[in-house]
């Protein structure tokens, strides 16, 4: 019998525990995600386009508050998010953005890297996003 590529891979990955999240929270998180994308888009554009000296404070607040709310709604379902790929990516993203904002790393390249990494993980398959790292 021939083995198929990737067979048995999913069983070997340890996934985080899944909790209950009400359906209305899922629907609310879709709206929060849209607001977060607007704030994040202005934040990214401010660093990449050099049109303004820095991101407007309102959009920074919108991006960070909506990001925190998104993390909370995800935590309701994935209680071990701090151990999962998605949670660790969020920590790395915030650290990179903080380092860029405070001038420890080059602003444009670091902000772009943070958004790139976050986008790749956000669109990765569930078995990758919610895989336990430790």
C-alpha positions as CSV (number, residue, x, y, z in Angstrom):
1,X,0.0,0.0,0.0
2,X,1.4,3.4,-1.0
3,X,1.6,6.3,1.5
4,X,0.3,9.6,0.4
5,X,2.3,12.8,1.1
6,X,1.3,14.5,4.3
7,X,-0.6,11.5,5.6
8,X,-0.6,11.3,9.4
9,X,0.8,14.8,9.8
10,X,-2.4,16.2,11.3
11,X,-2.5,13.6,14.0
12,X,1.0,14.3,15.1
13,X,0.4,18.1,15.7
14,X,-0.8,19.1,19.2
15,X,-3.6,21.6,19.1
16,X,-4.6,24.0,21.8
17,X,-7.8,23.3,23.8
18,X,-10.9,24.7,22.4
19,X,-13.5,26.4,24.6
20,X,-17.0,27.7,24.0
21,X,-17.5,31.0,22.2
22,X,-21.1,32.2,21.7
23,X,-22.1,32.7,18.1
24,X,-22.9,36.4,18.7
25,X,-19.3,36.9,19.8
26,X,-18.1,35.4,16.5
27,X,-20.3,37.8,14.6
28,X,-19.1,40.8,16.7
29,X,-15.5,39.8,16.1
30,X,-16.1,40.1,12.3
31,X,-17.1,43.7,12.8
32,X,-14.1,44.3,15.2
33,X,-11.8,42.7,12.6
34,X,-13.0,45.2,10.0
35,X,-12.4,48.1,12.3
36,X,-9.0,46.7,13.1
37,X,-8.0,46.4,9.5
38,X,-8.9,50.1,8.9
39,X,-6.8,51.2,11.8
40,X,-3.9,48.9,10.8
41,X,-4.1,50.0,7.2
42,X,-3.6,53.7,8.1
43,X,-0.9,52.7,10.6
44,X,1.0,50.8,7.8
45,X,0.4,53.5,5.2
46,X,1.8,56.1,7.6
47,X,5.1,54.3,7.8
48,X,5.4,53.2,4.2
49,X,4.3,56.3,2.3
50,X,6.1,59.0,4.3
51,X,3.1,61.2,3.6
52,X,2.7,62.1,7.3
53,X,5.4,62.1,10.0
54,X,3.8,59.2,11.9
55,X,0.5,57.4,12.3
56,X,-2.4,59.5,13.5
57,X,-3.1,58.9,17.2
58,X,-6.7,58.1,16.6
59,X,-5.8,55.2,14.2
60,X,-3.1,53.9,16.6
61,X,-5.7,53.7,19.4
62,X,-8.3,52.1,17.1
63,X,-5.7,49.5,15.9
64,X,-4.5,48.6,19.4
65,X,-7.9,48.6,21.1
66,X,-9.6,46.6,18.3
67,X,-6.5,44.2,18.3
68,X,-6.9,43.7,22.0
69,X,-10.6,43.0,21.6
70,X,-9.9,40.5,18.7
71,X,-7.3,38.7,20.9
72,X,-9.9,38.5,23.7
73,X,-12.6,37.0,21.3
74,X,-10.1,34.5,20.0
75,X,-9.1,33.7,23.6
76,X,-12.7,32.8,24.4
77,X,-12.4,29.9,21.9
78,X,-8.7,29.1,22.1
79,X,-7.8,29.3,25.8
80,X,-4.2,28.4,25.2
81,X,-3.5,31.1,22.6
82,X,-0.4,32.2,24.4
83,X,1.1,28.7,23.6
84,X,-0.2,28.6,20.0
85,X,1.4,29.9,16.8
86,X,-1.3,32.7,16.5
87,X,-0.7,33.9,20.0
88,X,3.1,34.0,19.8
89,X,2.8,35.7,16.4
90,X,0.7,38.4,18.1
91,X,3.4,38.9,20.8
92,X,6.1,39.1,18.1
93,X,4.1,41.6,16.1
94,X,3.5,43.9,19.1
95,X,7.2,43.7,20.0
96,X,8.3,44.5,16.5
97,X,5.9,47.4,16.2
98,X,7.1,48.7,19.6
99,X,10.7,48.4,18.6
100,X,10.0,50.3,15.4
101,X,7.9,53.0,17.1
102,X,10.6,53.7,19.7
103,X,13.4,53.7,17.1
104,X,15.2,50.5,18.1
105,X,14.7,49.0,14.6
106,X,14.3,50.6,11.2
107,X,10.7,51.8,11.0
108,X,9.6,51.0,7.5
109,X,11.2,47.6,7.2
110,X,10.1,46.5,10.7
111,X,6.5,47.6,10.4
112,X,6.2,45.9,7.0
113,X,7.8,42.7,8.4
114,X,5.3,42.7,11.3
115,X,2.3,43.1,9.0
116,X,3.7,40.4,6.6
117,X,4.2,37.9,9.4
118,X,0.8,38.6,10.9
119,X,-0.9,38.2,7.5
120,X,0.8,34.9,6.7
121,X,-0.1,33.4,10.0
122,X,-3.7,34.8,10.0
123,X,-4.3,33.1,6.6
124,X,-2.5,29.9,7.4
125,X,-4.6,26.7,7.9
126,X,-6.2,26.2,11.3
127,X,-3.8,23.3,12.0
128,X,-0.9,25.7,11.6
129,X,-2.4,28.8,13.3
130,X,-3.5,26.9,16.4
131,X,-0.7,24.4,16.8
132,X,0.9,24.4,20.2
133,X,4.5,25.5,20.2
134,X,5.3,24.6,23.8
